[in-house]
Amino acid sequence: MSLKSYNRPQLSVAALARREALMAFQNRVAESVKNDVLKKRQDSGNATEQVPAKKEYPIS
């Protein structure tokens, strides 16, 4: 058995380019969502407030 069979197959240049493009797109989307959430918090005036904890009601 050759050593080559133990190595991961090399990605083609096209596959690497697709992966880079996908990762860049995912990062842009994540950044956009984060900015939207922060902007909505600032607009509503509770940028630093925590979400109130859910009230627990005892089961009777």
DRENDO-968689 format. One record per atom (N, C-alpha, C): residue in three letters; residue number from 1; atom name; x, y, z. Coordinates in Angstrom, 3 decimals. Layout:
! residues N
{node 'ALA'; NUM; 'CA'; {X; Y; Z}}
...
//
This chain:
! residues 60
{node 'MET'; 1; 'N'; {0.857; -1.182; 0.000}}
{node 'MET'; 1; 'CA'; {0.000; 0.000; 0.000}}
{node 'MET'; 1; 'C'; {0.900; 1.240; 0.000}}
{node 'SER'; 2; 'N'; {0.578; 2.169; -0.846}}
{node 'SER'; 2; 'CA'; {1.428; 3.356; -0.949}}
{node 'SER'; 2; 'C'; {1.058; 4.379; 0.123}}
{node 'LEU'; 3; 'N'; {2.001; 5.249; 0.397}}
{node 'LEU'; 3; 'CA'; {1.739; 6.303; 1.372}}
{node 'LEU'; 3; 'C'; {0.670; 7.268; 0.881}}
{node 'LYS'; 4; 'N'; {0.559; 7.403; -0.425}}
{node 'LYS'; 4; 'CA'; {-0.395; 8.350; -0.997}}
{node 'LYS'; 4; 'C'; {-1.825; 8.043; -0.547}}
{node 'SER'; 5; 'N'; {-2.147; 6.784; -0.330}}
{node 'SER'; 5; 'CA'; {-3.510; 6.428; 0.051}}
{node 'SER'; 5; 'C'; {-3.864; 6.949; 1.449}}
{node 'TYR'; 6; 'N'; {-2.865; 7.250; 2.263}}
{node 'TYR'; 6; 'CA'; {-3.139; 7.772; 3.596}}
{node 'TYR'; 6; 'C'; {-3.383; 9.276; 3.598}}
{node 'ASN'; 7; 'N'; {-2.927; 9.959; 2.561}}
{node 'ASN'; 7; 'CA'; {-3.079; 11.412; 2.516}}
{node 'ASN'; 7; 'C'; {-4.464; 11.796; 2.018}}
{node 'ARG'; 8; 'N'; {-4.947; 12.914; 2.530}}
{node 'ARG'; 8; 'CA'; {-6.215; 13.429; 2.016}}
{node 'ARG'; 8; 'C'; {-6.024; 13.826; 0.561}}
{node 'PRO'; 9; 'N'; {-7.010; 13.587; -0.262}}
{node 'PRO'; 9; 'CA'; {-6.864; 14.008; -1.653}}
{node 'PRO'; 9; 'C'; {-6.744; 15.530; -1.740}}
{node 'GLN'; 10; 'N'; {-5.911; 15.992; -2.641}}
{node 'GLN'; 10; 'CA'; {-5.721; 17.430; -2.800}}
{node 'GLN'; 10; 'C'; {-6.948; 18.024; -3.482}}
{node 'LEU'; 11; 'N'; {-7.390; 19.173; -2.973}}
{node 'LEU'; 11; 'CA'; {-8.507; 19.858; -3.612}}
{node 'LEU'; 11; 'C'; {-8.007; 20.568; -4.859}}
{node 'SER'; 12; 'N'; {-8.836; 20.581; -5.861}}
{node 'SER'; 12; 'CA'; {-8.461; 21.290; -7.083}}
{node 'SER'; 12; 'C'; {-8.498; 22.793; -6.826}}
{node 'VAL'; 13; 'N'; {-7.869; 23.540; -7.716}}
{node 'VAL'; 13; 'CA'; {-7.869; 24.998; -7.590}}
{node 'VAL'; 13; 'C'; {-9.300; 25.522; -7.632}}
{node 'ALA'; 14; 'N'; {-10.123; 24.939; -8.496}}
{node 'ALA'; 14; 'CA'; {-11.520; 25.372; -8.594}}
{node 'ALA'; 14; 'C'; {-12.272; 25.098; -7.293}}
{node 'ALA'; 15; 'N'; {-12.022; 23.936; -6.690}}
{node 'ALA'; 15; 'CA'; {-12.697; 23.605; -5.434}}
{node 'ALA'; 15; 'C'; {-12.252; 24.543; -4.320}}
{node 'LEU'; 16; 'N'; {-10.958; 24.867; -4.291}}
{node 'LEU'; 16; 'CA'; {-10.470; 25.810; -3.282}}
{node 'LEU'; 16; 'C'; {-11.107; 27.179; -3.472}}
{node 'ALA'; 17; 'N'; {-11.223; 27.610; -4.718}}
{node 'ALA'; 17; 'CA'; {-11.828; 28.911; -5.002}}
{node 'ALA'; 17; 'C'; {-13.293; 28.922; -4.583}}
{node 'ARG'; 18; 'N'; {-14.009; 27.828; -4.849}}
{node 'ARG'; 18; 'CA'; {-15.420; 27.753; -4.437}}
{node 'ARG'; 18; 'C'; {-15.538; 27.798; -2.921}}
{node 'ARG'; 19; 'N'; {-14.653; 27.069; -2.252}}
{node 'ARG'; 19; 'CA'; {-14.703; 27.047; -0.788}}
{node 'ARG'; 19; 'C'; {-14.410; 28.426; -0.212}}
{node 'GLU'; 20; 'N'; {-13.401; 29.104; -0.768}}
{node 'GLU'; 20; 'CA'; {-13.076; 30.462; -0.310}}
{node 'GLU'; 20; 'C'; {-14.254; 31.404; -0.528}}
{node 'ALA'; 21; 'N'; {-14.884; 31.304; -1.698}}
{node 'ALA'; 21; 'CA'; {-16.021; 32.175; -2.003}}
{node 'ALA'; 21; 'C'; {-17.176; 31.902; -1.048}}
{node 'LEU'; 22; 'N'; {-17.434; 30.634; -0.761}}
{node 'LEU'; 22; 'CA'; {-18.518; 30.273; 0.151}}
{node 'LEU'; 22; 'C'; {-18.238; 30.789; 1.560}}
{node 'MET'; 23; 'N'; {-17.012; 30.620; 2.032}}
{node 'MET'; 23; 'CA'; {-16.668; 31.087; 3.376}}
{node 'MET'; 23; 'C'; {-16.773; 32.605; 3.462}}
{node 'ALA'; 24; 'N'; {-16.334; 33.304; 2.418}}
{node 'ALA'; 24; 'CA'; {-16.433; 34.759; 2.413}}
{node 'ALA'; 24; 'C'; {-17.897; 35.185; 2.446}}
{node 'PHE'; 25; 'N'; {-18.736; 34.487; 1.679}}
{node 'PHE'; 25; 'CA'; {-20.163; 34.806; 1.661}}
{node 'PHE'; 25; 'C'; {-20.785; 34.562; 3.037}}
{node 'GLN'; 26; 'N'; {-20.461; 33.434; 3.659}}
{node 'GLN'; 26; 'CA'; {-21.007; 33.125; 4.983}}
{node 'GLN'; 26; 'C'; {-20.580; 34.175; 6.004}}
{node 'ASN'; 27; 'N'; {-19.328; 34.630; 5.914}}
{node 'ASN'; 27; 'CA'; {-18.854; 35.658; 6.839}}
{node 'ASN'; 27; 'C'; {-19.592; 36.970; 6.633}}
{node 'ARG'; 28; 'N'; {-19.844; 37.327; 5.365}}
{node 'ARG'; 28; 'CA'; {-20.583; 38.564; 5.084}}
{node 'ARG'; 28; 'C'; {-21.997; 38.479; 5.628}}
{node 'VAL'; 29; 'N'; {-22.651; 37.339; 5.437}}
{node 'VAL'; 29; 'CA'; {-24.016; 37.165; 5.934}}
{node 'VAL'; 29; 'C'; {-24.036; 37.245; 7.458}}
{node 'ALA'; 30; 'N'; {-23.103; 36.565; 8.115}}
{node 'ALA'; 30; 'CA'; {-23.050; 36.580; 9.582}}
{node 'ALA'; 30; 'C'; {-22.821; 37.994; 10.095}}
{node 'GLU'; 31; 'N'; {-21.923; 38.736; 9.452}}
{node 'GLU'; 31; 'CA'; {-21.639; 40.111; 9.863}}
{node 'GLU'; 31; 'C'; {-22.875; 40.986; 9.669}}
{node 'SER'; 32; 'N'; {-23.572; 40.793; 8.570}}
{node 'SER'; 32; 'CA'; {-24.769; 41.572; 8.274}}
{node 'SER'; 32; 'C'; {-25.863; 41.305; 9.310}}
{node 'VAL'; 33; 'N'; {-26.065; 40.037; 9.646}}
{node 'VAL'; 33; 'CA'; {-27.078; 39.676; 10.648}}
{node 'VAL'; 33; 'C'; {-26.713; 40.285; 11.997}}
{node 'LYS'; 34; 'N'; {-25.439; 40.191; 12.371}}
{node 'LYS'; 34; 'CA'; {-24.992; 40.750; 13.648}}
{node 'LYS'; 34; 'C'; {-25.248; 42.253; 13.691}}
{node 'ASN'; 35; 'N'; {-24.908; 42.944; 12.601}}
{node 'ASN'; 35; 'CA'; {-25.117; 44.387; 12.559}}
{node 'ASN'; 35; 'C'; {-26.593; 44.742; 12.623}}
{node 'ASP'; 36; 'N'; {-27.443; 43.964; 11.948}}
{node 'ASP'; 36; 'CA'; {-28.886; 44.216; 11.997}}
{node 'ASP'; 36; 'C'; {-29.410; 44.066; 13.419}}
{node 'VAL'; 37; 'N'; {-28.973; 43.015; 14.108}}
{node 'VAL'; 37; 'CA'; {-29.428; 42.779; 15.482}}
{node 'VAL'; 37; 'C'; {-28.975; 43.918; 16.390}}
{node 'LEU'; 38; 'N'; {-27.709; 44.327; 16.255}}
{node 'LEU'; 38; 'CA'; {-27.207; 45.422; 17.091}}
{node 'LEU'; 38; 'C'; {-27.960; 46.710; 16.807}}
{node 'LYS'; 39; 'N'; {-28.250; 46.972; 15.536}}
{node 'LYS'; 39; 'CA'; {-28.972; 48.195; 15.177}}
{node 'LYS'; 39; 'C'; {-30.380; 48.168; 15.760}}
{node 'LYS'; 40; 'N'; {-31.057; 47.035; 15.690}}
{node 'LYS'; 40; 'CA'; {-32.409; 46.936; 16.243}}
{node 'LYS'; 40; 'C'; {-32.386; 47.155; 17.753}}
{node 'ARG'; 41; 'N'; {-31.359; 46.620; 18.418}}
{node 'ARG'; 41; 'CA'; {-31.250; 46.828; 19.865}}
{node 'ARG'; 41; 'C'; {-31.054; 48.307; 20.178}}
{node 'GLN'; 42; 'N'; {-30.201; 48.975; 19.402}}
{node 'GLN'; 42; 'CA'; {-29.949; 50.396; 19.649}}
{node 'GLN'; 42; 'C'; {-31.205; 51.212; 19.372}}
{node 'ASP'; 43; 'N'; {-31.926; 50.875; 18.300}}
{node 'ASP'; 43; 'CA'; {-33.139; 51.610; 17.947}}
{node 'ASP'; 43; 'C'; {-34.207; 51.459; 19.019}}
{node 'SER'; 44; 'N'; {-34.262; 50.305; 19.668}}
{node 'SER'; 44; 'CA'; {-35.288; 50.088; 20.685}}
{node 'SER'; 44; 'C'; {-34.841; 50.608; 22.054}}
{node 'GLY'; 45; 'N'; {-33.601; 51.056; 22.158}}
{node 'GLY'; 45; 'CA'; {-33.139; 51.675; 23.395}}
{node 'GLY'; 45; 'C'; {-32.620; 50.714; 24.444}}
{node 'ASN'; 46; 'N'; {-32.508; 49.447; 24.135}}
{node 'ASN'; 46; 'CA'; {-32.023; 48.494; 25.143}}
{node 'ASN'; 46; 'C'; {-30.753; 47.807; 24.664}}
{node 'ALA'; 47; 'N'; {-29.794; 48.595; 24.222}}
{node 'ALA'; 47; 'CA'; {-28.563; 48.031; 23.670}}
{node 'ALA'; 47; 'C'; {-27.787; 47.232; 24.709}}
{node 'THR'; 48; 'N'; {-27.873; 47.643; 25.976}}
{node 'THR'; 48; 'CA'; {-27.086; 46.957; 27.003}}
{node 'THR'; 48; 'C'; {-27.940; 46.080; 27.906}}
{node 'GLU'; 49; 'N'; {-29.262; 46.164; 27.773}}
{node 'GLU'; 49; 'CA'; {-30.123; 45.377; 28.653}}
{node 'GLU'; 49; 'C'; {-30.135; 43.918; 28.241}}
{node 'GLN'; 50; 'N'; {-30.244; 43.071; 29.229}}
{node 'GLN'; 50; 'CA'; {-30.362; 41.647; 28.962}}
{node 'GLN'; 50; 'C'; {-31.833; 41.313; 28.717}}
{node 'VAL'; 51; 'N'; {-32.061; 40.239; 28.015}}
{node 'VAL'; 51; 'CA'; {-33.425; 39.764; 27.836}}
{node 'VAL'; 51; 'C'; {-33.911; 39.263; 29.193}}
{node 'PRO'; 52; 'N'; {-35.099; 39.695; 29.618}}
{node 'PRO'; 52; 'CA'; {-35.571; 39.250; 30.941}}
{node 'PRO'; 52; 'C'; {-35.747; 37.734; 30.988}}
{node 'ALA'; 53; 'N'; {-35.439; 37.190; 32.142}}
{node 'ALA'; 53; 'CA'; {-35.542; 35.744; 32.309}}
{node 'ALA'; 53; 'C'; {-37.004; 35.324; 32.262}}
{node 'LYS'; 54; 'N'; {-37.234; 34.120; 31.766}}
{node 'LYS'; 54; 'CA'; {-38.590; 33.589; 31.711}}
{node 'LYS'; 54; 'C'; {-39.064; 33.322; 33.138}}
{node 'LYS'; 55; 'N'; {-40.293; 33.732; 33.425}}
{node 'LYS'; 55; 'CA'; {-40.834; 33.506; 34.765}}
{node 'LYS'; 55; 'C'; {-41.206; 32.042; 34.919}}
{node 'GLU'; 56; 'N'; {-40.848; 31.504; 36.066}}
{node 'GLU'; 56; 'CA'; {-41.177; 30.113; 36.354}}
{node 'GLU'; 56; 'C'; {-42.428; 30.084; 37.230}}
{node 'TYR'; 57; 'N'; {-43.397; 29.302; 36.811}}
{node 'TYR'; 57; 'CA'; {-44.608; 29.159; 37.604}}
{node 'TYR'; 57; 'C'; {-44.634; 27.758; 38.193}}
{node 'PRO'; 58; 'N'; {-44.839; 27.666; 39.515}}
{node 'PRO'; 58; 'CA'; {-44.852; 26.331; 40.130}}
{node 'PRO'; 58; 'C'; {-46.034; 25.505; 39.630}}
{node 'ILE'; 59; 'N'; {-45.803; 24.238; 39.459}}
{node 'ILE'; 59; 'CA'; {-46.877; 23.335; 39.042}}
{node 'ILE'; 59; 'C'; {-47.628; 22.915; 40.294}}
{node 'SER'; 60; 'N'; {-48.949; 23.173; 40.290}}
{node 'SER'; 60; 'CA'; {-49.717; 22.846; 41.502}}
{node 'SER'; 60; 'C'; {-50.586; 21.634; 41.287}}
//
